Amino acid sequence: MLHFPMQHGHAQPYSFFLLLQKGHSMLVSIVTFSLTQPWSVAQAQAVFESTAPKYLHRPGLLRKHYYIAEDGRRAGGIYFWQSRADADACYTDEWRATVTEKYGAAPEIFFAHTPVTVDNIQGAIEQAE
């Protein structure tokens, strides 16, 4: 488990570059829901804001980005995990049932490794060992 420096009770900003320098590779998962009716960005934001607190401080989750397709017909999340085990611990049968009810469709989950990342904020190219 990675530990990030704390200041004023909050984890300090980090770069994926720093994680990769320490020999950590990341796993990305992309979760997609095909919506029965198109959502607006405002509708999606309201739903996403209601679920986001459940992922804050989730073990092994480095970052999550919610997304809504431009046509509003697909929505989901892009997750950056420390490991596949961390991702699998999140994507339980209970989680699948909850999100299927919320989004009206079962999730599709795609996993990918991230051996190289371009970080324009840090001005670096990040490589897993």
N, C-alpha and C positions, 0 to 999 in steps of 0.2 A: 504494500500500500504506500502510495506517495503521500508525503505531508508537505503542505505549502506553508511558508512563513505567515504568521498572523500579526496583524497590527490593528489595534482598536477593535478586536473581536472579529475581524474579517480576513480571509485569505488574501494575500497580496497577488496582484496580477502576475501571470507567468507566461512564458512563451513555450509553445510546443518544442521549440528548439532546445530549451533547457532540459526538458524531459528526455528528448532523444539523445542529447549529449551524455546523459547518464545511463544510456543503454536501454531505454524504454522504447518499445514500439507501441503503436496505437492501433486499435481496431475501430473502423468506422462502421456504423450500421445506419441504413437508410430505411425508415419505416414509412410505408405509403398506404393511404386509405383512398379507395375510389368512392367518392361521395355520391349519394343518390340524387342530391340536388346541388347545384353550384353554390358555393359560398362567396361572399364578398370578403375583402381583406378585413373589414371591421368585424364581420361575423367570426372569421377565423381567429382574429386577435382575442376576442372575448373568450372563446373556448380555450385557446392556448394559455391565456392568463389564468384561467381557472385551474388548469392542470400543472402549470409550471412549478408551483411550490412543492409538489410531490417529488420533483427531481432534484431540488436543491439539497446538497449534501448527500446525494445518493452514492453509496460506496462504488468506487471505480469509474464513475461518470465524470469525465473531464469537462465536457461541454455538450450542450444540446442546442440545436437551432431548429425552431419550428418553421415550416414552410406551407404556403398555399400556392398551388399552380396558378399561372396567369389566367387560365380559363375558369378557375374556381372549382374544378371537378376532382382534383386530387389534393390531399393535404397530408401532412405527416411531420416527421422529425428526422434530423440528421444528428446522430450521436457520436461522440468521440469517447471511446472506452479504453481503460488501461488493459483489459484482457477480454477474451471471449467468455470466460467464466463470469466476469462482472456483468456482461450483457445478458448472458443466459439467466443470471439471478434476477434480472429485471423482467425479462420476457416470460413470465410464468403463465400458467393456464388462467389464473385469476386476473392477471394484467390483460391478457388477450380478451377475456370476457368483458372486462370493464371498458376497454377501448372500443371493442366491437359495438357495445351498447351506445357509447358516446358518439361514435362517428357513423354508426349505421352500416358498417362494413368491417369484415375481418382485416387485420393488418397483413401486409406483405412486408417481409423483412429481408433485406439484402445486406450481406457482410462483405467488407473489403479491408485489406491491410493498407497501411499508409507508409510505404518505404521512403518516400521523398515528399517534402512539403515546401512550398515557397512561402516564406513569411515576409511580406513587404512591410509590415509594421516594424519588425526587428531588422529588416534588411539582410535576411539570411536565407540560405537554402538548408533545410533540415533533413537529415538522413538517419534512418534507423540503423543500428549496428547489426 
